[in-house]
Amino acid sequence: MNITCLKIVSFGLLIAIISCKREAQPAVLKLASAKITYAKGFEIFEEKGYKKLIIKSAYQNASKVATYHLYKKMPITALASPQFHRIQVPIKNMVVTSTTHIPMVELLQSENAIVGFPHGQYISSKRTRNLLDTGKIAELGKEGSLNTEILLDLQPDLVVGYSVTSPDKSLTTLHKAGINVIYNGDWLEETPLGKAEWIKFFGVLFDKEKQADSIFKTIETNYINAKKSALAGLQKPTVLSGAIMSKDIWNLPAGKSFVAQFLKDANLSYLWEDTKGKGSLSLSFESVFDKGSNADFWIAPGYFTSKKQLLESNELYAKFKAFQDDQIYTPTTKKGESGGVLYYELATTRPDLVLKDLIKITNPALLPDYELVFFEKMK
């Protein structure tokens, strides 16, 4: 999903994947079942002669379920079912519209199928950046405003789009022009592993389901093992998150958000873990200070990149214990060559590394040989 969506969903805590330092690329494990275990937004069914891909949540409050019939060889009889979208797989030429799509496509070794992307400056991956820089991936304009003329000239097999609350006008235009469009709703998932499981969505499109299942199984196993290791911590540090970015409102993750789930799985005491809601909370500075002034750690303080910036925004930030103890960690300082924050591109795909980052920050003795992938101590 694009940068905008990730900001909406996880503003308070930007918290996973293959970095330049990268852990070893996920090993190929024994192939797992194609069953969708954690993701709630899509399903895949095996039918006679084709596979059925169902997108249950294309965007927030979507009232319709979209069904796609995927054929390796399109039979004449498929034309008799006009109520369904028909797509021939494997996809050879694809347009993706969110930086979070890229790492999943790369893990499936299918980045050469990408022929277009909007606002390419945010792409951090060296492999895909090279394709963009050499003209193999066309620039399609800004996020939310696709250049439909260029896209129609490309004639891709498929456009993988996203939208926040309603159908995207550009994508609707493309669909009417006969180009296949599928909305990817990974950003709507409410659990870290639910987001990562959308690699199986790309797996069925590229006819690489076994590879996608195996890669996800590796990520799932790593996540579960990290969660178990966190329970060995002798302490359960308290955590504060977010900051005031506009209108004197402090935004931080709600208690039922996927970010709060990360903190819970890292065996941390998130001070707002008992609040309702799956998005973010909007609070006053005073209420946050009353509850979080003595928090042990301050993780992801909005989009600030330095303690100096924090103080320039509000001198009262200096009164927080985490500020005084130099225990503020941010993901906003780790960027790709073109300036895109690595988190926005890679976090969705590798929640196991997100969790390890949190454990390393708050209970470093549990992961003595691990180095942070996304976060850095704020200077």
Summary of the structure (lengths in Angstrom):
residues: 379
radius of gyration: 21.2
end to end distance: 29.4
largest distance: 70.5
contacts: 1289
relative contact order: 0.18
helix: 36%
strand: 18%
